[in-house]
Amino acid sequence: MMTKRKDMVQPAIPKNSGYNIQNVILMGGATILATLVLMALSSLYGGFAYSADVEIAQKRPISLPVIIHLATVIPAIPLGAYVLWRKKGDRLHKHLGRIWGMLMVTTAIVSFWIGRPGQGIGGTGLSFIHIFSVVTLVSIPYGVWQIRRGNVVEHYRAMQGPYIGLLIAGLFAFIPGRAMGSLVFG
């Protein structure tokens, strides 16, 4: 087990930390802006990885990767919010954080099997939304490494990024022509 040196430990985030209104407005604005930019990039470079033909999308059976993706991403949204906003550092935070991290890593990995070959960026079936999967696969292990080093502030930042990406990617899912958009909006 590693011992923590005093000079390595940074000031802790308050145990009952929440967001102040300025940060919430800033994060909301940044989320909307990033979503619009990525939507524009995706439509310029081959569209979204999923079929734009609504009838085909509605008739096609849901694939195993999509089922796994939905089964992990749906609980990750409220769980991540709860973990980020509640008291930090206690046993419940650690257990729920581990569950959230596993859900996020599973969601990110399985996302690479969601798409249609021949579409997306360079015909790979991937779109700009897959950037969030890469960020998640880097940020989650980095955040775990930082908390094991005793760096609470960097851990918090590393875990906050994938959650924001999760929300942005969630907005993308409901664009008409994508699977969820087609199911919800017809």
C-alpha positions in Angstrom: 0.0 0.0 0.0 1.3 3.4 -0.9 1.8 6.0 1.8 0.8 9.5 1.2 3.4 12.2 1.4 2.1 15.5 2.9 3.4 17.5 0.0 1.4 15.3 -2.5 -2.0 15.8 -0.8 -3.9 18.8 -2.2 -6.6 20.6 -0.3 -9.7 18.5 -0.1 -13.0 19.5 -1.7 -15.5 20.3 1.1 -17.3 17.1 2.1 -20.8 18.5 1.4 -19.8 20.3 -1.8 -22.4 21.2 -4.4 -22.4 23.5 -7.3 -23.1 27.2 -6.9 -25.4 28.9 -9.4 -22.6 30.4 -11.5 -20.9 27.1 -12.1 -24.2 25.4 -13.0 -25.0 28.1 -15.5 -21.5 27.9 -16.9 -21.5 24.1 -17.1 -25.0 24.2 -18.7 -23.9 26.8 -21.3 -20.7 24.8 -22.1 -22.7 21.6 -22.4 -25.1 23.2 -24.9 -22.3 24.8 -26.9 -20.3 21.6 -27.1 -23.4 19.7 -28.1 -24.1 22.1 -31.0 -20.5 22.1 -32.1 -20.3 18.3 -32.2 -23.7 18.1 -33.9 -22.4 20.4 -36.7 -19.1 18.5 -37.0 -21.0 15.2 -37.2 -23.3 16.4 -39.9 -20.4 17.8 -41.9 -18.3 14.7 -41.8 -20.7 11.9 -42.8 -23.5 12.3 -40.3 -24.2 10.3 -37.3 -23.2 6.7 -37.1 -26.7 5.4 -36.9 -29.1 5.3 -39.8 -31.0 8.4 -40.7 -33.8 6.3 -42.2 -36.4 6.4 -39.5 -38.5 3.5 -40.8 -35.6 1.1 -41.0 -34.4 2.3 -37.6 -37.8 1.5 -36.0 -38.1 -1.9 -37.7 -34.6 -3.1 -37.0 -34.2 -5.3 -33.9 -32.2 -3.7 -31.1 -28.7 -5.2 -31.2 -26.9 -6.6 -28.1 -24.4 -3.7 -28.0 -27.3 -1.2 -27.9 -29.0 -3.2 -25.1 -25.8 -3.3 -23.0 -25.2 0.4 -23.7 -28.7 1.4 -22.6 -28.5 -1.0 -19.5 -25.3 0.7 -18.3 -25.9 4.3 -19.4 -29.4 4.8 -18.0 -28.5 4.0 -14.4 -25.2 5.9 -14.8 -27.0 9.3 -15.3 -28.7 9.6 -11.9 -26.1 7.6 -10.1 -23.3 9.9 -11.3 -25.3 13.0 -10.3 -25.8 11.6 -6.9 -22.2 10.6 -6.4 -20.9 14.0 -7.6 -23.3 16.1 -5.5 -23.4 14.1 -2.2 -21.0 14.0 0.7 -17.5 12.9 -0.4 -15.1 10.4 0.9 -17.3 8.1 3.0 -17.8 4.4 2.3 -21.1 4.9 0.4 -19.3 7.4 -1.9 -16.6 4.9 -2.6 -19.0 2.0 -3.3 -21.3 4.0 -5.5 -18.4 5.6 -7.3 -17.0 2.2 -8.1 -20.3 1.1 -9.5 -20.6 4.3 -11.5 -17.1 3.9 -12.9 -17.8 0.3 -14.0 -21.0 1.4 -15.7 -19.2 4.2 -17.5 -16.3 2.1 -18.7 -18.7 -0.6 -19.9 -20.8 2.0 -21.7 -17.7 3.5 -23.3 -16.3 0.1 -24.5 -19.6 -1.2 -25.9 -20.2 2.1 -27.8 -17.5 1.1 -30.3 -19.8 -1.7 -31.5 -22.7 0.8 -32.1 -22.6 2.2 -35.5 -23.0 1.3 -39.2 -19.9 0.5 -41.2 -19.6 2.7 -44.3 -21.1 5.7 -42.5 -19.7 8.1 -40.0 -16.1 9.4 -40.0 -14.2 8.0 -43.0 -16.7 5.1 -43.3 -15.6 3.6 -39.9 -19.1 3.7 -38.5 -17.8 6.0 -35.7 -18.9 9.6 -35.3 -17.6 12.5 -33.2 -19.7 11.4 -30.3 -17.3 8.5 -29.8 -14.8 11.1 -28.5 -16.7 10.9 -25.2 -16.0 7.1 -25.1 -12.2 7.7 -25.4 -12.3 10.5 -22.8 -14.2 8.2 -20.4 -11.7 5.3 -21.0 -8.8 7.7 -20.1 -10.5 9.8 -17.3 -11.9 7.0 -15.1 -8.6 5.2 -14.6 -6.8 8.6 -14.3 -9.3 9.6 -11.5 -8.8 6.3 -9.7 -5.0 6.8 -9.9 -5.3 10.3 -8.6 -7.4 9.4 -5.5 -5.0 6.6 -4.7 -2.2 9.2 -4.7 -4.3 11.3 -2.4 -5.0 14.0 -5.0 -8.7 14.7 -4.2 -9.0 17.8 -6.4 -7.7 16.1 -9.5 -9.8 13.0 -8.8 -12.9 15.2 -8.7 -12.0 16.9 -12.0 -11.3 13.6 -13.7 -14.6 12.1 -12.6 -16.6 15.3 -13.4 -15.5 15.2 -17.1 -17.0 11.9 -18.1 -20.2 12.8 -16.3 -20.5 16.0 -18.4 -19.7 14.0 -21.5 -22.4 11.5 -20.5 -24.9 14.3 -20.5 -23.8 15.7 -23.8 -23.8 12.3 -25.5 -27.3 11.7 -24.0 -28.5 14.8 -25.7 -27.1 13.5 -29.0 -29.1 10.3 -28.6 -32.4 12.1 -29.0 -31.6 13.8 -32.3 -34.2 12.8 -34.9 -32.7 10.0 -37.1 -30.8 8.3 -34.4 -32.2 5.3 -32.6 -33.5 7.0 -29.5 -34.6 10.1 -31.4 -36.6 7.8 -33.8 -38.2 5.9 -30.9 -39.2 9.1 -29.1 -40.0 11.5 -31.9 -41.1 9.0 -34.5 
